[in-house]
Amino acid sequence: MHRMAARFLVVAAAAALASGSCGKKEEAAAPAGSPPAKKYRFAVMPKALNLPVFTYARTGAERAAKELGNVEVLWRAPESADPLKQKEILESFITQGVDGIAISCTSADLLNDPINKAMDAGIPVVTWDSDAPRSKRIAFWGVDDFKSGQIMGEEAAKLVGGKGKVALMTSLGAENLARRLDGVKESLKKHPDMKVVETYDIKEDPTRSAEMIAAGMSRYPDLAVWISVGGWPVFVRNALDPIDPAKTKFVCFDTVPPAPDLLKTGKVQVLIGQKYFGWGSEPVKILAGIKAGHYPEQKIIDSGVDVVTRETVDAYIEQWKKWETGATV
């Protein structure tokens, strides 16, 4: 138990070090007798408002803004994932002349032009969670998605002894999910007795996950393992009901509630956690640093991931409580 619990805590510590690479922290208040600190408006944009993981990103962004003292967070996104609507909202922030933009990109290539337009207009842009690597964005803060996918593949292989049918779940179009899926497939090449039978497109909609899992189990009753590169099936409590964990294992991204409870009941065997509060806090701090002339030393800032299993879930839940109350992510 202690060895496994240390596993995710060490990763979390590495992430904290990584996030410190964005330059010196700005003081919230100006020294006595000096002009008041300039006020900044930063647009912080998730993929969608209906995905629960982004609730914690908003909390992180607002905490950072309060700590800095001279930042206002403008939180806006489509209600559900819609690349065209996200593009429209991004363009509206450019028109408004905000002081900085931090965005999780639903469709990287669709957003390249508006991100470049913002940068050309002097509005710094950083990405988080899902990158737009072919744009002029200054930096990305989040997990290494390819490596994360490789971890998922290896964890799945351990669960099934390196053999059996595999079903994959993703959402097509997002850069982060595509990279994770590539990582899974690369990892599975080491296990030729594990065969991918189908890849399901969830379209960033948690409500579709129950339907797809039920259809998959009906079509492949001898399925060995599911690998979901996004957390849609663990955002709701009943999506995994069609699965008999004695026969079929489940490896899933995301560790936000109720995912840990589902792991404790045995419906999920491995969860891969991201730095949800950090999604908001770190890009806001990076933008504040940029406005003060301190650019991040790296274009890709790896936040690290948490690998959570039955043996480590209780320790992870305790750590989560600390993050909820404001501990550094």
BELQUI-V238103 format. One record per helix or strand of 2 or more residues. SS is the DSSP state (2 for helix, 1 for strand). FROM is the first residue (numbers start at 0). LEN is the number of residues. If there is no record, write none. Layout:
SS&FROM&LEN ; SS&FROM&LEN
//
This chain:
2&1&21 ; 1&39&6 ; 2&52&16 ; 1&70&5 ; 2&82&14 ; 1&99&4 ; 2&107&13 ; 1&123&5 ; 1&138&4 ; 2&144&16 ; 1&163&7 ; 2&174&14 ; 1&193&8 ; 2&206&13 ; 1&222&6 ; 2&231&3 ; 1&248&5 ; 2&258&6 ; 1&269&4 ; 2&275&16 ; 1&299&3 ; 1&305&4 ; 2&312&12
//
